């Protein structure tokens, strides 16, 4: 069936993607991954699509792959992030798919649940990585216990702490980032140091960035904002104590002017500017947001910890990319040979060079830990990484007009926490119901 331009333009909404792919997942044949010799001594051209945001990291792995053998040549096609889901859905509908895709892990769920990807379970099990492989990534491309994607690039949310400001305020990083009471005490003490110094920051008008950095406070209590399995999910917002306390904390930070005034309108376009200028005590963000933009002197004064829950516990957003093999791939054996190479210890150990994290915890050696302290905490607690497995993530958390940002702003800037949560509950339910129809 041919899609109209109007339909294509709305495909980025996850519910529409699900509808567009329904009934089409079975038109392209999955690869026979258990055929003798699959993934060994392949040859020819391998077509790889990657996200524009992660093209440098992907290209570095491709270049290393080319140096390692001369049988397979990889043709890399970068796709703009905002167009990726649309273009992939269109390619699947038209039967003209790449051999392997590097996709935002949160979106791999959409296609895995619509039968668009090849089942890689026996291949992943044969890797023998076991618990070292990022479970958060893996869960996002898993359906009914079968794996339809391989973790590739890690982009984890953590808390950057300026130890100089902590020391000046007489604070201990571990003690004062353990729970909300400690963080609030630290934010007050650090803000009191100077007129242009603040304890905390958040991009208050950037839905996706807030989802990346705020939700882990709730996940640290082993609770989510979405309940149930895909197909019968509902919102878990109203009455969610961990969420209420998180919004209360962020409201207090705003009311007491413990965050920069620009937090109200910050759309994440200058997300790291205050921290890299040395004006923030604590800054929730990702490795690639801070490290490329900070001078070495500041990095020497920086420590990273995971994000805490209200009364303790820690968690991080398990973001990044999965590698998936679309059904109908013309060179699937070469695709798996590349995927296996990409997740090798040697290649994963080099991820921080491109300002990303490895997705396997067994890369950590004493030398790796010494060289890469800012990616270490999530790798040492890889099981605390999480991202919601849902067909509606984009509509809820990434859209600027979605219920997540509306709830955050009403609660934090208007102080209407209970009303904001009640309103969000009904909107979460409606969006989830439509996405699963």
N, C-alpha and C positions, 0 to 999 in steps of 0.2 A: 504494500500500500504506500502511496506517495504522500508525504506530509506537506501541508501548506506552509507558507512562510510564517504566517501567524502562529501556527502550531510549533514550528521550530523555535521561534523567538521565546516561547513560553516553556520550552523543554527544561530550562535550568531550574524550574520549580520541580522538586522531587516527585510530587504527585503526578505531574504530567509526564515525566520520564517513565515512571512506573506504568502509566497507561499506554504510552507509546511503545514500550517494549513488551507489554503483555501479549502473549500469543506469538511473538516473533523470536523468542529465545531458542526455540527448537528448530528454526529453519536453517541454521548453520551447524555443521557437525563438529562436535568436540574432538580434539586430538586423542588418539589411542596412546595414552601415556605409558601403558604397560606393555607396549609392543617391544620385542627384543631389539636392543641397541638404541632405544629412544634416548635422545639427549647426548649421544656420543658420536664423535667424528662427523658431525653435520657439516654442511657446506652451503654456499650460496649467499644471497642477500637476506638480511633480517631487517624488517621494517619495524621501527620502534617509535611510538609516540610518547612524548614526555610533557610534563607541565612546564610552562615558561618560567615559573618561579624556581624550579629545581633543575633547569637545563644545564647549569654549570657542573653541578654534582653528577648528573647523569652522564654528561659528555666526558667527564674525567674517567668514569668507570668504562665507558665505551672505548676511550683511547687506550686504557690499560688492557682491555679485552683484545683489541687489535694487535697490541704488542705481544700478547701471549700466544697467538695462533695466526695462521694465514688462510684458513679455510672459509671463514665467515666474515662478511663485512656488514656492519650495522649502519643503516640509514636512519638518522635521527630527525624526527619532525617535531619541533616545539609547538605546543598549542597554548594559546592564551588561557589563563585560568578560567575566566568568565565564559569562555566558549567551549571548554573541554567536554563537559557533559553533553552539550548539544551535539557537538561534532561526533562524539563517540556513538551516541544513540542513533544519529543519522547514518553513520557508517555501518552499524549493525543492521539497521533496517534495509540498507541498500546492498548488504552482502559484500562490502568492500572494506574489510577490517585490516588493521596492522597485525603483525605477528605477536607483538608483546606491547603492553602499555604500562607506563609509569603514571599511576593515578593517585590523587589525594585519597588517603586511606578511608576517610569518612564517606567518600562517594563510591567506594568499591562495593559497599552494601547494596546500593541501588541495582547494580548490574548482576551481582552474584545471586540476589533473590529473584531475578527475572530470567535466570538460566542462560545468561549471555557469555559466561566464562567457562573454560575447561576446568574440570575437577583435577587439582594438583595434589590431592591428599597423599597418594603413595610416594610421589616424588619428594614431597616435603618431609615425610616420615623417613625416607631413605637418607636424607641429609644428616640425620643423627644429631641435630642441634638440641632437640628436646626443649627443656624449660628455659634455655638461654635465649630463645627467639621471642621477640616482643609479643606477649599474649594480647595486648591491646590492639596492635596492628592485625594480628591473625584473626581475632574475633570479628573484626569488621568485614572480613571476606569469607566468613564461615557460615554455612547454612546446614542445618541437620547434621552437624558433626563433620562435615566435609569442607575442605579448604579450597577456595577458589582464587587465592592470591598469596603471594609471598612477600613478607615485610622487606622493605628496601632502604628507605631513608627515614630517619627519626627527626622529628621536630617537636620537642617536649617543652611544656611550660614549666618554668621554675621561678624561684624568688631570688633576685640579685640583691645582695646586701653590701653597702658601702661600709667597710669595717672601720675606716677613719671616723666617720660620723658616729658609728656605734661606740667607738672608744671615747670620743669626746663627750658623749652623753652618759658614759659610765654603764654601758649596756653590754650584754653578752649575746652574740648572734644566735647560738643554739637555744638558750633559755628564752629569749624574747621573740623567737619565731616559732615556738612550740605550739602555741594556741592563740586564740583571739585576744585574750587578756594581755598576754605578753606583747603581741604586736601593737595593740592600742597604746600600751604604756611606752613602747619604743617610739611609735609615731609621735606621741606628744612630746617626749623628751628631745627627739631629733629636731622637730619643728621649732622648738624653743631655742635652739642653738643660734640661729641667724634669721634675719628677715627673709632671705631668699632661699631658705632651706626648708624642705618638707619631708615628712616621714614616709609618705606613700604616694602612689599615682595610679590612675586608671584612665583609659581612653573612653570617656563617657558617652561618646557618640559613634562608637565603632562596634557594631553588633558582633562580628566574628571574633575580633580581638578580645572582647569581653567574655565571649563563650570560652575562649582558649584559656583565659587566666582566672575567671571567677568560679566556673563550675567545679574545679578540683577541690575547693573548700568544702563543697557538699559531698563529693565523692570520697573524701578522706574519712567520712562517717559511714562508708559503704552504702550510701543511698544515692539515687539519681533523681532527675526531674521527669523522667519517663519511666513508666512501669509496664511490665509485661513483655511478652515475646512479640517479635515482628508479626503482624497480622491481627493482633488483638491488643495493641498498645494504647495506653491512655496517659494523660499527664499526671505527674505526681508533684504538684506544685502547692495547692492549697493544703494547709496543715503540715507542710514539710518543715519541721523545726530547724534542720540544718540550713535550709535555704533562708528561712526567716532570720536566723541569727547572722547569716552572711550578709544579707541585705541591710540588717540593722548596723552591722559593723561599717559597711561602706557608707551608709547614711551618716553615721557618727563622724567618720573621717571628713566628710563634706561639711557637715554642720560646724565642726570645730576648726575648719580651715587647715586640716592636716594634709591636704592634697593641693597641688597648684590650682589656681582659679581656672586655668585653661582646660582642666579636666572635663569641665561641663561640655565643651564643644569639640574636644579632641577626637578626630576621626582616624587616629593612628598614623597620619601622614608624617608626623614628627614624633613618633611614639617614644623613641629612646633619648630625645634631645635633653631632657632634664637630668636623666641619670648620667649620661655621658659627660654632662657639664659639671657633675659632682654635686648636684643640688638635691638628690634624693637619697634617703636612707635605705628604703626598700622599694623594689621595682619588679612586679611580676611580668615576665615576658619570656621570649624564647632565646636560645643561644644565638641565632642568626640576627636577632633584633639588636642585641647589645654588643657582642664581641667584635664584629667588623667595624663598629662605629666608635669604639672606646679607645682612648690612648693607652699605651702600655702601663703608664703610672697608675691610672685608675684601675685597670685590671689587676694590678698588684695589690690593690686595696679592696678587691671584690671577693666575696664568698657567695656560693650558690647553695641553696637548700631547696627542698621540695615544699610545696604549698601546704599549709596546715589546715586541719579542721577546727571547729569551734573549741573543742576540748582536747585537741591533740590528734594524732594520726596525721599522715601525709599522703598526698597524691599528686599526680601530674596528668596533663592532657596528653594522650598518646597520639600526637599528630605526626604527619609526614606522609610517606607514599608507600603504596604496595605495587608490586609487579604482578600483572595478571595477563593471561593468555586468552584472548577472545576466541570463542568458537569460530571455526572457519579460517583460522590462521593458515597461511600457505606454507610456512616453514616452521612448524611447531617444535621440531627436534632442535633446530638451531636456537629457537627462543628459549627452550629450557637450558641449553648449554650456557647461554648468556646469563640467565637468571641465577643459575647455580654459581657462576663466577661472581656475580654482583653481590651475593650474600656471603662470600667467602670471608674468612677472618682478615686476610690481607686487605681486601677492598673495604670492608667495614671499618677497619682500623684507621683508614684514611678519610672517613667522612668528616671529621672536624676540620680538615683542611678547607672544605667547602662550606663550613659553618653550619653543618648538620651533625646529628648524633648517629652513631651506629644503632642497629636494631637488634643486635645480639650482645648479651651481657658478657659472654666469655671472651670478648676482645680485651677485657680489662687485665692488664699486667701492671707490675710496679712502674714500668717505664711509661705505659699509656696513661696511668693515673697521674703521674708527675707532669706529663706533657699536656694533659687535657682535663684539668680540674673542673671546668664548668659543665662538662657533660657527664661527670662521674656520678652524682647523686641518683639520677634516674636509672642509670645502668646498674647501680648497686642494689636498687629496689625495683627491678623491672616489672614485678608483679603489681606494683601500685599504679601503673599506667592504665588509663581507661579512656574510652570515647564511646558515646552511645551508639549502639547498633540499632538503627532506625531508618526508615525510608523518608523521613521528614526533616532530617537535620538541616538541610539548606533553608527550607521555608521557616523553620523555627528560629535558628540561631544565626544564619548568615545574612538573611534579608534585612535591610534597614527598616522595613515596615513590619517586621515580624514581632511575635509576642515577647520574645526574650528581651530585646532592647527596650520595648515599651515598658515592660515590667521593671527593668533596671532603672530607667530614668524616672518613672513615677515613684518608685520606692526611694531611690537614693536622693534625687534632687527635689522632689515634692514632699517626701516624708510619708507617703501613703502606702506603707508596706503591706498591710493586710489587704487593702482594696486592690493593690497592684497584683498581688498573688492570686486573689480570687478571679480577677479579670483574665489573668494569664491561664489559669486552669481551664476555663471554658474554651479559650482560643487554642491551647495545646490540644485539647480533646478534638476539636473540630478539624484541625489540620491533620492530626494523626488518623482520624477516621477517613478523611478524604484520600490521604496518601496510601492507605491500606485497602481502599475499595477495589 
